[in-house]
Amino acid sequence: MFWFPGSVSTPVVGLLNVSPYLPNQVAMALTGLAVFVAIRAWTYRRARSMWDGPYRAAGLTGLWVFLTVSVFVFSGLYDPLKPWQPTLHMLEEIGTMGALTYLAFDVTRSIPVAANNPLLELLLKSSAVVFPICWVSALALGYSHPFPMTGLFHDLPPEAFTYRALLVVPCLLYAGLMAAVVLRSYLLARAEGADPPYRRRLAYFVLGHLGLFFVAADQLAWAYLQSFAANHTLHLLAPWQVSTENALFCAIGVFWTLGIVSPHQHSPTDQGLDDHKRFLRRLRDIRDNLRLQLGQRGELIGAQPSTTSDAPPGIPSCASAQARKLARRRCSSSSSPTPSRPTSTDRRLCSTAIDSTPP
């Protein structure tokens, strides 16, 4: 028998997106945990509001992969849980398919190449229908045609390949489509001379999507070999399959983490809904700061100007108007990608608004 480091005959379900090789299962679980820890630590050091949207989705997906794959590994080592491995694997698939669906919708919202193409947008958003159909079909097939507990070199029935194809083919198609969309956005950013950190971030996302594509292709090819190839062919190709799969799992985690946490400035081709949300958050912070400065006088930013001045003697009656003018100027400067230095007029207006506040 052909031996690898560790036990190659570890009993696992034959056709799974989780590798049938135990060290690869452990590597996949640890990769998910590392992604969650890296993203959570990166957002915690900056601002609590950053743990939201894509950051939280990516971090929680990594945590879900770690938990479900860890339970799957334990179930393969504990005999009473072996019949439940198909169900446990489908729990892991909820995280995988859910993450791919989220990515597809995020690409249609944030990448103008996809947002301006109705057919491409429709194809990406169809993932919300395709993935649930494939998930339910694979679950029904797994229960109606149970697969034997197997390792790398077990011959599997043709139904096993069908089961694996239902899970892997949608991942293969949508990962390849998203990789092509992000690659085109990267080429446009490079052609227009976008900031190098921004281009580098897009490159990380292209590599992350390509990693998902190649993992799906590798698992589909190995599933076909397990169902239809001769035993000596499996022994010949198994070392390459194990090494390739393990390297791809680690590369996906590295590229996605680098793409999420890498500093960058936005390119004109990436001005979308997320940029507008960030602008509104900056506008809210400026408003709250000015409310705090002028709160003791009872003046609120956005209130209607009074026709009579109730200011005490010695306090300028135009302080509220000056503060509002300062807020509008700061809001317009915060919407640009690069912040500008405060001018002497800004400092004079700030000092006037602050000095006019009674003790």
Secondary structure, DSSP 8 states (H G I E B T S, - for coil): ----SS-TT--EESS-SS-SSHHHHHHHHHHHHHHHHHHHHHHHTT-GGGSSTHHHHHHHHHHHHHHHHHHHHHHHHSGGGGGGHHHHHHHHHHHHHHHHHHHHHHHHHH-HHHHT-HHHHHHHHTHHHHHHHHHHHHHHHHHHS---EE-TT----HHHHHHHHHHHHHHHHHHHHHHHHHHHHHHHHHHTT--HHHHHHHHHHHHHHHHHHHHHHHHHHHHHHHHHS-HHHHHHHHHHHHHHHHHHHHHHHHHHHHHHHS-----GGG-SHHHHHHHHHHHHHHHHHHHHHHGGGT--TT----SS----TTS-TTHHHHHHHHHHHHHHHHTSSS-----HHHHHHHHHHHHTS--
